[in-house]
Amino acid sequence: MATGTRLFRLLMGGTILSLGSLVVPGALMAQGTVGQPGTTGMPLPPAEQTQADDEATEVPGPDVGEEGAGDRQPDVSIPGGGNEIVVTGRRIRDITRSSSQVISVLSTEQIARTGEGDIAGALGRVTGLSIQGNGFVFVRGLGDRYSLALLNGLALPSPEPLSRVVPLDIFPTNIVASSLVQKTYSANFPGEFGGGVINLTTRAVPDEPFLRIGAGISGDTETTFQNGLAYYGSDFDWFGFDDGTRKVPPALQAFFDSGERLSDFSRAQQGEIIKQLGNPNLVLLQKIDHLPANWSASISGGTSTDFGDSGRLGVIATASISNRWRNRFITAQTAINSDLELDTDFRDIVTDNRILVNGLLGLGLELGQSRLRWTNLYIRDVVKQSSLSQGEDFQTGFSEQAARTGWFERQLINTQGVAELRFGPLSVDLRGGYAQTDREAPYEYLFEYVRSNNAADPLGNTFINVLDRQRGTAAVVFSDLTEKLYTGGVDLSYALKDRIRVTGGYAYTLTDRYSERREFLINAPTSFDRAAGALRPDLLLGDALVDFYEFNLVETTQADPAFTAELEIHAGYAQASLSPFDGLTVDVGVRYEDARQEVNPVILNNAPVNEASGTLLRNDYFLPALTVTYVPADGVQLRAAASRTIARPQFRELIFQTYYDPETNRQFNGNPFLKDSTLTNAEVRAEYYFGRGNRASVAGFFKDIRRPIEAYSSFSDNDQLTSFANAPSARLYGAEVDLQYGHDLTGLGGWFTTKQLIAVANYTFTQSSISVREGDTTNVFPGGTRPASDFFIDRRPLTGQSDHLVNLQLGLEDTERLQQVTLLLSYASKRVTSRGTSGLPDIEEDPGLRVDLVAREAVNFLGLPLELKFEARNIFGRGNFEYQTNGVQRIEVNSYEVGRSISLSAAYDF
C-alpha cells in the first residue's frame, strides 16, 4: 500500500488547470399560454380582459430569445387551478400579482436567464430559497422535510433512501415550462406545507413546430485535466448503465434465495461467495492522470395541429444525456471532547462521475378553455464514485488508509394525466398518476488498511489488512430501494358571481416503499499471515487465500436487512374566494387529512428481526388557511395570511437502517419513535407594482413549530453517524425584501437604443430557535425516552437555517433579439447541518458568496438560429466549509475547494 500512499500525495499536490467548456442549454421553444386555464387565476369574460400589456410579464423586459416571450403568461398547472383571484376587477396576466397567495413563478425565459442546467439551481435564485445537498430546496431555512415538490400538481416519489422529497437537481430545465413556489398555505395543496410548495409544470402544446439540438463540453479547475481516481466498472458505465457486471454473484444470490442465515452456511459455501466478490474491475482504484472534460447532448422537438373547430393537439418530446466529473479533496476531522481535541484527522480524495439521462414525452389537447395533458417522464441519475482516505487515529496511534468504490443509480418513471375542464363558470380538474423510483447501489466496497507505526512491529511501517477489523477491514454492501406512488384527485370550482368563487376537492395518495440493505464483512482467522495483508484488494480476496485460510462472512444487517414503508392519505378540502368590494379579496379554506404511516421490518431469513424498530402513525388533521389581499391604491397590494400545516417524518427518518450518503460522506440511521410536527404560520406583506413588470415587496413571517424533527450526529472512529429526534418546540421568524426593476436605455442612443438594464434582487432575514426546558424529553431508538437536553441546546437555530440569504441579478439585455449578459450573486450565511452530541458543538456549514456570469446571444448560422451561451461559475472559487467550532478551536468535518468553471454552449433551432 505504499504505492497508494504515494498516489494520495501525488493527487493532493496536483496542479490546477482551467478549461472553457460547453453546457447543454436548457431552453426550448416555449408555447403560448396567455389566458389559458389552470393557472392560479380566475378567467374573466373577454370584455374584462383589458389589462394593459405593461403588466403582462413577471420579470422586467421581454426575453426575445423565445418567440413572443415577452407577452406570455407562464404555463402553470396546480390542484384546484380554476380558483384564480382577480384583485383589481380586470385581467392581470402577472400571476404573482393576480394570485390570492404569495407565490413566485419562474418561466422558461427566467430560468434561461440564470443559465442553470437544472431546476434546483434556478430555484436557488428565488427569494427565501436555498439549495442544500443533492438538489434539496430549503424554504426560509426550513429543511427539505418541510417542502413539497409537485409535478403538474401531482406528488412525486423520491429515488433517495434519505428523503421522501424528490431532489430537484435531477430535473433538467429543458423539460419544464414553469416553476411555481407558493409560500402561504391554501387548502387546495397537501397539508405537508411547512415551508412551501414547489410545483413544476411540464411543456404541453407548442405554438408551432420546432426542433432544437444542443451539445457541449464543460470543466472546472479542481477536476478537468487534473489527477483523479476511478475504477473500471463495466463497459457501459459512460452511458449510465451497467452491462451486467454488477449483478449479484451466483453464490450470493443462492444465499439470498435460500432464506437461511450465513451461520447456516458452511465455510466452503461462504468461501465461494467471497471468491465471487473480488472482481478487480469493481474493487481496484486507479489513478487517472487527466480527468476528461464533461460533455452533454440534447434534442427536443414538438409540433401541434388543429383539432376540430376550436381545438389544438400538440406533442412535445425531449431527450438528453450528460456526463460530468467532480473532484473533492476533503479535510475530515473528528473531535474527542468539547475542547475539540482531535480524535481522527483524515484527507479524502473523492472523484465522482455523474451520468444523467432523461426523456419526456408529452401530449396536450386544448379545446376552447379546456385542456388535457398526458405526461411521461424518465430520469436516470447515476454516480460512479471512487475515494481514497488517509489519516491518523490519535487514540490508537495507528495510520489508516481506506478505499471505497460505489455505483449509485437513481431512476424515476412517471406517467400522469391531467384534465382541466371549463364549462362556463364551472371548472373541473381531474388528476391521476403513477410513478416509480428505484435506487440501486450494488457492490459498495470498503477496504481499510492500517499501519501501526510501532518500531517493534516488523510490519509497523506497512499498511496491512488482516481482515480482523483491528488491523484492517473488507466490507461490501448491496442495497436496493423501490418506491411506488399512486395519486389521484378531483377539484370542482364554481364562480357564483364575479366576486365569489367556491372550490372543493378530494385527493388520494398512496406511497409504498421497499428498502433492502445487506452488508457483509469478510473475516480471516488469527492464523492469517500478516504479510499477506499487504496485498491489494483483489489479491487479498484471491481464491488461494480464501481457500487456504478459510475466510468467512458476517452479515451485520441480519437483524434489520429490509423494511417496507407506506403512507396513505385521504384528503378533502373546501375553500372560498370572496371579493366583497373592489380592492379586497378574502381566500379562506380548510383541509381535512386522514393519514396512516407505517414502517415495518421484513424477515428475509430465519434470523429474528428487531420488531421494535417498526412504526405506526395514524393521525387526522383539520388544517385551516386564510389569506386577505387588499389594494388601497393603484399598484399597491397588501396581504395577510395565517394557517396551520403539518410535517410528517420522512421514511429515511423512521427506518432503523444505515445508509451511506455519497454526497456528504456520512452514514444515516433512522429513529422509529419520531412523531408528526405541526406548524402555525403567519405572514404579512406589502407589494408595489410600477411600470413594465417592475415591482418591489417587503414581508414578515412567523412560524411556531411543535415537535420539529432535527438531525444530530455522533462519531465512532472516522465514521459520522447522523440520526433524528423530535425537539420539544421551535420558533422561526424573519423578513423578506424583493425588487425587480428594468430600465430602458433608449435615451442614450446608438448601440443602447435597443438595450435595457435588468436588476433582480432579494434578501431574506431569518431567525429561529429551539426551545428546550428542564424536564423536556425526546424518544430515540433503541434507547427510549431521554432528556431533550442530551440532543438539543436551548435557543440554538434549526438545522439548515441561514440568518441571511441574498440573491442579486444584474443584466444588460437587448429588447429586439436574444442578447443578454447577466451577473448573478448569491450569498448564504452559516447554518447548522447537524446537532453535535455528548457536549460537542453543532456541525455548521458556511456557504458564503458565490458569483456567476452568464451571457446568451442568438446568431444566424446557415440561415437558421443558433443560440450561444457563455458561463463562468463560482468566479471567486468559494469552497465548501463544514466544521465544528467552540469559539476558540475549529475542526473541519467536510471541507474542500470547489472549482471555478467556464462553459460555452450552443443550440441549433431547425
SVG drawing of the C-alpha trace seen along z (x, -y; Angstrom):
<svg xmlns="http://www.w3.org/2000/svg" viewBox="-74 -60 85 86">
<polyline fill="none" stroke="black" stroke-width="0.4" points="0.0,0.0 3.0,-2.3 2.0,-2.9 -1.4,-4.0 0.3,-6.5 2.4,-8.0 -0.7,-8.2 -2.6,-10.0 0.2,-12.6 0.6,-13.0 -3.1,-13.6 -3.2,-16.1 -0.4,-18.0 -1.7,-18.1 -1.5,-21.3 -4.7,-23.2 -5.8,-23.9 -8.8,-25.6 -10.9,-24.7 -13.5,-26.6 -16.4,-24.2 -19.9,-23.7 -23.1,-23.0 -26.3,-21.9 -28.8,-24.9 -31.9,-24.4 -34.4,-26.5 -36.9,-25.0 -39.2,-27.0 -41.9,-28.0 -45.6,-27.6 -48.1,-30.4 -50.3,-30.1 -51.9,-33.6 -55.4,-33.3 -55.2,-29.5 -56.9,-28.0 -55.1,-26.1 -53.1,-29.0 -53.6,-30.5 -56.1,-33.0 -59.8,-33.1 -60.5,-33.5 -62.7,-36.6 -65.1,-37.2 -63.4,-38.6 -64.8,-42.0 -63.0,-42.3 -59.6,-41.2 -58.4,-44.7 -55.3,-44.8 -52.5,-46.8 -49.5,-44.9 -47.2,-46.8 -48.4,-44.4 -48.0,-41.2 -44.6,-40.0 -43.4,-39.0 -39.7,-39.9 -38.9,-43.3 -38.3,-43.2 -39.0,-40.6 -36.7,-37.6 -36.8,-37.7 -34.7,-34.6 -38.0,-32.8 -40.6,-34.0 -43.1,-36.4 -41.8,-35.5 -42.3,-39.0 -46.1,-38.7 -46.7,-35.4 -48.0,-34.2 -46.1,-31.1 -47.9,-27.8 -48.9,-26.6 -50.9,-23.5 -51.8,-23.1 -54.6,-21.4 -57.8,-23.5 -56.4,-25.5 -59.7,-27.2 -59.6,-29.4 -57.8,-32.4 -58.4,-35.5 -58.7,-38.9 -58.0,-41.6 -58.5,-44.7 -61.6,-43.7 -59.6,-43.5 -57.4,-40.9 -53.9,-40.8 -51.6,-38.4 -48.8,-38.7 -49.6,-35.6 -47.5,-36.8 -49.8,-39.8 -53.1,-38.2 -52.8,-35.2 -54.6,-35.3 -51.5,-33.7 -47.8,-34.6 -46.1,-33.0 -43.1,-33.3 -43.1,-31.9 -40.1,-31.2 -41.0,-31.0 -38.9,-29.3 -37.3,-32.7 -36.4,-33.5 -34.9,-30.0 -32.8,-30.5 -31.6,-33.9 -29.9,-32.2 -28.2,-29.7 -28.7,-26.9 -28.9,-23.4 -31.3,-22.0 -34.4,-23.3 -32.8,-23.2 -30.1,-25.7 -32.7,-28.0 -34.9,-27.9 -31.9,-28.9 -32.4,-32.4 -35.9,-32.8 -36.4,-34.9 -36.1,-32.9 -34.9,-29.6 -31.6,-27.9 -30.3,-24.6 -28.5,-22.1 -27.1,-18.7 -28.3,-16.8 -30.7,-19.4 -33.0,-19.7 -34.7,-23.0 -34.9,-24.8 -37.7,-27.4 -37.0,-30.1 -34.5,-28.0 -36.8,-25.0 -35.3,-21.7 -36.4,-19.6 -38.9,-17.7 -40.8,-20.9 -41.0,-21.4 -43.4,-19.8 -42.5,-19.1 -45.2,-18.5 -45.2,-17.8 -48.2,-19.2 -50.0,-19.4 -49.3,-15.7 -46.8,-14.4 -43.6,-12.7 -41.8,-9.7 -38.2,-10.1 -35.4,-7.9 -33.4,-8.8 -33.3,-6.5 -32.5,-9.6 -35.6,-11.6 -39.2,-11.4 -38.9,-14.6 -37.6,-14.3 -34.3,-16.1 -34.8,-18.7 -31.4,-18.6 -32.4,-15.6 -34.9,-17.8 -33.2,-19.5 -34.6,-22.8 -35.4,-21.7 -38.5,-19.7 -40.1,-22.4 -42.4,-25.2 -42.5,-26.9 -41.7,-26.5 -44.1,-27.9 -43.2,-28.5 -46.0,-29.2 -45.1,-30.3 -48.6,-30.8 -50.7,-27.8 -54.0,-27.3 -56.3,-24.3 -56.0,-23.0 -52.5,-21.9 -51.4,-18.9 -51.1,-19.7 -47.3,-18.9 -46.6,-22.5 -44.3,-23.7 -42.1,-26.0 -43.9,-26.0 -44.7,-24.1 -42.8,-23.9 -44.8,-22.9 -43.2,-22.1 -45.3,-22.3 -44.1,-20.4 -44.4,-21.6 -47.7,-21.0 -48.8,-22.4 -46.2,-24.4 -47.3,-27.4 -45.6,-26.0 -43.3,-23.0 -39.8,-23.2 -36.6,-21.1 -33.6,-22.0 -30.3,-20.2 -27.5,-21.0 -24.2,-19.5 -21.2,-20.6 -18.4,-20.1 -17.5,-21.6 -15.0,-21.5 -13.7,-23.1 -10.3,-23.9 -10.4,-21.2 -11.3,-18.4 -10.8,-18.8 -7.4,-17.6 -6.4,-17.1 -5.4,-13.9 -8.3,-11.9 -9.5,-8.4 -11.6,-5.9 -12.3,-2.2 -13.1,-0.3 -16.6,0.9 -18.3,2.1 -18.2,1.2 -21.4,-0.8 -20.6,-3.0 -20.1,-6.1 -23.7,-5.8 -25.1,-5.4 -26.0,-1.8 -24.3,1.4 -23.6,4.2 -24.3,7.0 -21.0,6.8 -22.7,5.6 -25.3,8.4 -25.4,10.1 -22.9,13.1 -24.5,16.5 -23.2,17.8 -24.5,14.8 -27.8,14.9 -28.2,18.5 -27.8,17.4 -30.4,14.7 -32.8,17.2 -32.2,19.8 -33.8,17.8 -31.0,19.2 -28.6,17.3 -25.0,17.1 -24.2,19.1 -26.1,22.0 -23.8,22.0 -20.5,23.9 -17.1,22.3 -16.8,23.7 -20.1,22.1 -19.1,18.8 -15.8,19.1 -17.5,19.5 -19.3,16.2 -16.2,14.4 -14.3,15.6 -17.0,14.1 -16.8,10.8 -13.2,9.9 -13.8,8.7 -10.8,6.4 -12.9,4.3 -15.0,3.3 -12.6,3.1 -9.3,1.6 -8.8,-2.1 -6.8,-3.6 -5.1,-6.9 -6.3,-9.0 -3.7,-11.5 -6.0,-13.7 -9.7,-13.5 -11.7,-14.1 -13.9,-17.2 -17.6,-17.0 -19.9,-16.5 -23.6,-16.7 -26.1,-16.4 -29.8,-17.0 -32.5,-17.0 -36.1,-18.4 -38.9,-18.9 -42.6,-19.4 -45.5,-20.2 -49.2,-20.9 -52.1,-20.7 -55.7,-21.9 -58.2,-19.6 -61.8,-20.1 -63.3,-23.6 -61.7,-25.1 -59.1,-22.6 -55.4,-22.1 -53.4,-18.9 -49.7,-19.0 -46.8,-16.7 -43.5,-17.5 -40.5,-15.2 -37.1,-15.8 -34.1,-13.6 -30.7,-14.5 -27.6,-12.9 -24.7,-14.5 -21.5,-13.0 -19.7,-15.1 -16.7,-14.6 -16.1,-16.2 -13.0,-16.1 -13.2,-16.8 -10.1,-17.0 -11.8,-16.8 -10.5,-17.5 -12.4,-15.2 -11.7,-15.5 -13.5,-14.3 -13.2,-15.5 -12.9,-13.6 -14.3,-16.2 -15.9,-19.7 -12.4,-21.3 -12.3,-19.8 -9.1,-17.9 -8.7,-15.7 -9.8,-12.1 -9.1,-11.5 -7.6,-13.6 -8.1,-12.4 -7.7,-13.7 -10.1,-12.2 -9.9,-12.3 -13.3,-11.7 -13.9,-11.5 -17.5,-11.4 -18.5,-10.6 -22.2,-11.6 -24.3,-10.5 -27.8,-11.9 -30.1,-10.5 -33.6,-11.8 -36.5,-11.9 -40.0,-13.3 -43.0,-12.7 -46.0,-14.9 -49.3,-15.1 -51.6,-18.0 -55.1,-18.8 -56.7,-22.2 -60.4,-22.5 -61.5,-26.1 -60.7,-26.9 -60.3,-23.3 -57.0,-21.4 -55.9,-17.8 -52.3,-16.8 -50.6,-13.4 -47.0,-13.5 -44.5,-10.7 -41.1,-11.3 -38.0,-9.2 -34.9,-10.3 -31.9,-8.2 -29.2,-9.7 -26.0,-7.7 -23.0,-8.5 -19.9,-6.3 -17.8,-7.1 -14.1,-6.4 -12.5,-7.6 -9.2,-7.2 -8.9,-8.3 -5.7,-8.5 -5.2,-9.8 -4.4,-9.3 -6.3,-7.8 -4.8,-9.6 -6.4,-7.3 -4.6,-4.1 -1.6,-5.8 -2.4,-4.0 -2.5,-5.4 -5.4,-4.3 -6.0,-4.2 -9.4,-3.4 -10.5,-2.9 -14.2,-3.0 -15.8,-2.2 -19.5,-2.7 -22.2,-2.8 -25.4,-4.7 -28.1,-4.7 -31.5,-6.6 -34.3,-6.2 -37.7,-7.8 -40.5,-6.7 -43.6,-8.8 -46.9,-8.9 -49.7,-11.2 -52.9,-12.6 -54.4,-16.0 -57.7,-17.3 -58.6,-20.9 -62.2,-21.3 -64.0,-24.6 -67.8,-24.8 -68.6,-28.5 -68.5,-29.3 -67.7,-25.7 -64.2,-24.3 -63.5,-20.6 -59.9,-19.4 -59.1,-15.7 -55.7,-14.4 -54.2,-10.9 -50.7,-9.5 -48.4,-6.6 -44.7,-6.9 -42.0,-4.6 -38.5,-5.3 -35.6,-2.9 -32.3,-3.3 -29.7,-0.6 -26.3,-0.6 -24.6,2.8 -21.1,3.5 -20.4,0.6 -16.8,1.7 -14.7,0.6 -11.2,1.8 -9.3,0.4 -5.6,0.9 -3.8,0.0 -0.3,-0.9 0.7,-0.5 3.7,-2.9 5.2,-0.7 9.0,-0.4 8.9,3.1 6.4,4.3 8.2,5.8 5.3,4.5 4.9,1.3 5.7,-0.9 3.4,1.0 -0.3,0.6 -1.8,4.1 -5.3,5.5 -5.5,8.7 -9.3,8.7 -10.0,8.6 -11.4,5.1 -8.5,4.1 -5.7,4.1 -8.0,3.9 -11.5,4.3 -13.1,5.5 -16.8,4.9 -19.3,4.9 -22.9,3.6 -25.8,4.3 -28.8,2.0 -32.0,1.7 -34.9,-0.7 -38.2,-0.8 -40.9,-3.3 -44.3,-3.4 -46.7,-6.3 -50.3,-6.3 -52.1,-9.7 -55.5,-10.9 -57.8,-13.8 -60.7,-15.9 -61.3,-19.6 -64.5,-21.5 -64.6,-25.2 -67.7,-27.4 -67.9,-31.1 -71.2,-32.1 -70.8,-35.7 -67.8,-37.8 -66.9,-38.3 -67.4,-34.8 -65.8,-31.5 -66.1,-28.3 -63.7,-25.3 -63.7,-21.9 -62.0,-18.6 -60.7,-15.2 -57.2,-13.8 -55.8,-10.3 -52.1,-9.4 -50.5,-6.0 -46.8,-5.8 -45.3,-2.3 -41.6,-1.8 -39.4,1.3 -35.9,0.8 -33.2,3.5 -29.6,3.2 -27.3,6.2 -23.8,5.5 -21.2,8.3 -17.8,8.3 -15.0,10.6 -13.1,12.2 -9.8,14.0 -8.8,16.4 -6.0,15.5 -3.7,17.8 -3.8,15.4 -0.2,14.3 0.0,10.6 2.4,10.1 -0.3,11.3 -2.4,8.4 -0.2,6.0 -1.7,7.4 -4.0,5.2 -7.8,5.8 -8.4,8.2 -5.4,10.4 -6.4,10.3 -9.7,11.9 -8.0,14.3 -9.1,17.9 -5.9,19.3 -6.0,17.2 -9.7,17.7 -9.5,21.5 -6.2,21.9 -7.2,19.7 -11.0,20.5 -12.2,16.9 -15.8,16.5 -18.5,13.9 -20.5,12.0 -23.8,10.2 -24.0,7.1 -27.6,6.3 -29.0,9.7 -31.4,8.1 -32.6,5.3 -32.0,6.2 -35.1,4.8 -38.1,2.6 -41.4,1.8 -42.9,-1.7 -46.3,-3.0 -48.1,-6.3 -51.7,-6.5 -53.6,-9.8 -57.2,-10.7 -57.8,-14.4 -60.8,-16.7 -60.9,-20.4 -63.3,-23.4 -62.3,-27.0 -64.0,-30.2 -62.6,-33.3 -64.6,-36.4 -64.3,-39.9 -66.9,-41.9 -65.8,-45.1 -63.2,-46.3 -59.7,-46.0 -60.5,-43.4 -60.1,-39.6 -60.5,-37.0 -59.4,-33.5 -60.5,-31.1 -60.5,-27.3 -60.0,-24.2 -58.4,-20.9 -59.0,-17.6 -56.4,-14.9 -56.5,-11.3 -53.2,-9.6 -51.7,-6.3 -47.9,-6.0 -46.3,-2.6 -42.8,-1.3 -42.1,2.4 -39.1,4.7 -39.1,7.5 -37.9,11.0 -35.6,12.2 -34.2,15.2 -34.9,17.3 -32.9,14.9 -35.1,12.9 -35.7,9.2 -35.8,6.2 -39.6,5.9 -39.4,2.9 -38.0,0.9 -41.4,0.7 -43.6,-2.4 -47.3,-3.1 -48.5,-6.7 -52.2,-7.3 -53.4,-10.9 -56.1,-13.2 -55.9,-16.9 -58.1,-19.9 -55.9,-22.5 -57.4,-26.0 -56.0,-28.7 -56.9,-32.4 -55.3,-35.0 -56.6,-38.5 -55.5,-40.8 -56.2,-44.5 -55.5,-47.1 -55.5,-50.5 -54.2,-52.3 -53.2,-51.7 -50.1,-49.5 -50.1,-48.8 -51.2,-45.5 -51.3,-44.3 -51.6,-40.7 -52.0,-38.9 -52.1,-35.2 -52.5,-32.6 -52.6,-28.8 -51.9,-25.6 -49.9,-22.9 -48.0,-19.7 -44.7,-17.9 -44.6,-14.1 -41.4,-12.2 -39.8,-11.1 -39.2,-7.4 -35.5,-7.9 -36.0,-9.3 -38.2,-6.4 -36.3,-3.4 -33.7,-2.0 -31.4,-1.1 -28.0,-2.5 -27.3,-4.3 -24.1,-5.8 -24.6,-9.2 -22.0,-9.6 -22.5,-13.4 -21.8,-14.1 -19.6,-11.1 -21.5,-10.1 -23.9,-7.5 -27.6,-8.0 -29.8,-5.9 -33.5,-6.4 -35.5,-6.7 -38.8,-4.7 -40.0,-6.8 -40.5,-10.1 -43.8,-11.9 -45.5,-14.4 -44.7,-18.1 -47.4,-20.8 -46.9,-24.3 -48.8,-27.5 -47.9,-30.1 -48.5,-33.8 -47.3,-36.4 -47.9,-40.0 -46.7,-41.5 -46.8,-44.8 -46.2,-44.8 -45.8,-47.7 -46.1,-47.3 -44.8,-50.1 -44.2,-50.3 -43.5,-47.5 -43.0,-44.4 -41.3,-46.4 -42.2,-45.6 -41.0,-45.7 -42.2,-43.9 -41.5,-43.5 -42.8,-40.8 -42.6,-39.5 -43.3,-35.9 -43.6,-33.8 -43.8,-30.0 -44.4,-28.2 -43.4,-24.5 -44.3,-21.8 -42.0,-18.7 -39.7,-19.8 -37.5,-16.9 -33.8,-17.7 -30.7,-15.8 -28.0,-15.0 -24.6,-13.4 -22.4,-11.0 -18.9,-9.8 -17.2,-6.4 -13.6,-6.3 -13.7,-8.1 -17.4,-7.5 -20.0,-10.1 -23.5,-8.7 -26.5,-11.0 -29.9,-10.2 -33.0,-12.2 -35.1,-13.2 -38.1,-15.4 -37.1,-18.6 -39.7,-19.9 -40.6,-23.0 -39.2,-25.8 -40.0,-29.2 -38.9,-30.9 -39.5,-34.4 -38.0,-36.8 -38.4,-39.3 -38.1,-39.3 -37.4,-42.1 -37.7,-41.7 -37.0,-44.1 -37.4,-43.6 -36.6,-46.5 -35.9,-47.2 -34.6,-50.5 -34.8,-51.3 -31.5,-52.7 -33.1,-54.0 -32.4,-57.6 -28.6,-57.0 -29.0,-56.4 -26.7,-54.4 -25.9,-50.9 -28.0,-51.4 -31.2,-52.2 -32.5,-48.6 -30.9,-47.9 -32.2,-47.8 -30.8,-47.1 -32.4,-44.4 -32.0,-44.3 -33.5,-41.4 -32.6,-41.5 -33.9,-39.8 -32.9,-39.5 -34.2,-37.2 -33.5,-37.6 -34.4,-34.6 -34.1,-33.8 -35.1,-30.5 -34.6,-29.0 -35.3,-25.6 -36.9,-25.6 -35.6,-23.1 -36.8,-23.4 -35.9,-21.4 -37.9,-18.2 -38.5,-18.1 -37.9,-14.7 -37.5,-13.1 -37.6,-9.5 -34.7,-7.9 -34.2,-4.3 -33.3,-2.0 -32.7,-3.9 -36.2,-5.1 -37.1,-8.3 -34.2,-10.6 -33.8,-14.2 -34.1,-16.5 -31.1,-18.4 -28.9,-15.4 -29.5,-16.2 -30.6,-19.9 -29.4,-23.1 -31.9,-25.8 -32.2,-28.7 -30.0,-27.1 -31.2,-27.7 -33.0,-25.0 -30.8,-22.9 -30.5,-24.3 -31.4,-27.9 -29.2,-30.7 -29.7,-34.1 -29.1,-35.9 -29.9,-34.9 -29.1,-37.3 -29.6,-37.0 -28.7,-39.6 -29.0,-39.6 -27.7,-42.5 -28.3,-42.2 -27.9,-44.1 -30.3,-42.8 -31.4,-43.6 -35.2,-44.2 -35.4,-43.1 -33.2,-39.9 -31.6,-37.5 -28.6,-39.2 -28.0,-39.1 -25.2,-39.4 -26.2,-38.6 -24.1,-38.8 -25.5,-36.6 -24.5,-36.8 -25.8,-34.6 -24.9,-34.6 -25.9,-32.5 -24.6,-32.9 -23.6,-30.0 -26.2,-27.3 -26.3,-24.2 -26.3,-20.9 -26.4,-18.6 -26.5,-18.7 -23.5,-17.7 -24.0,-15.3 -22.1,-14.4 -21.2,-18.0 -19.8,-18.6 -20.6,-21.7 -23.1,-21.7 -21.8,-20.9 -22.1,-24.1 -21.8,-25.0 -20.7,-28.4 -21.9,-28.7 -20.7,-32.3 -20.7,-34.3 -20.9,-32.8 -20.6,-34.9 -21.5,-33.7 -21.7,-35.3 -24.0,-34.2 -24.1,-35.5 -26.5,-34.4 -26.8,-35.5 -28.6,-34.3 -26.8,-34.4 -27.8,-33.4 -25.9,-30.3 -26.6,-28.8 -29.9,-30.6 -31.1,-29.1 -30.9,-30.5 -28.0,-29.4 -28.1,-30.2 -24.7,-30.6 -24.1,-30.7 -21.1,-31.5 -21.0,-30.8 -18.4,-31.5 -19.4,-29.8 -18.0,-30.3 -15.7,-33.0 -14.0,-33.6 -13.7,-29.9 -15.8,-29.8 -15.2,-26.4 -17.4,-24.1 -16.8,-24.6 -18.5,-22.3 -17.0,-22.4 -17.4,-22.4 -16.2,-25.3 -16.4,-26.1 -15.3,-29.7 -11.7,-29.0 -10.9,-25.8 -12.2,-24.7 -12.1,-21.4 -13.1,-20.6 -15.8,-18.0 -16.3,-18.1 -14.4,-20.9 -13.0,-21.1 -12.3,-23.5 -14.9,-24.0 -13.5,-24.7 -14.1,-27.6 -15.8,-26.6 -16.1,-28.1 -18.6,-26.9 -19.6,-27.6 -22.7,-26.1 -24.6,-26.1 -28.1,-25.0 -29.4,-24.9 -33.0,-25.5 -34.5,-24.0"/>
</svg>
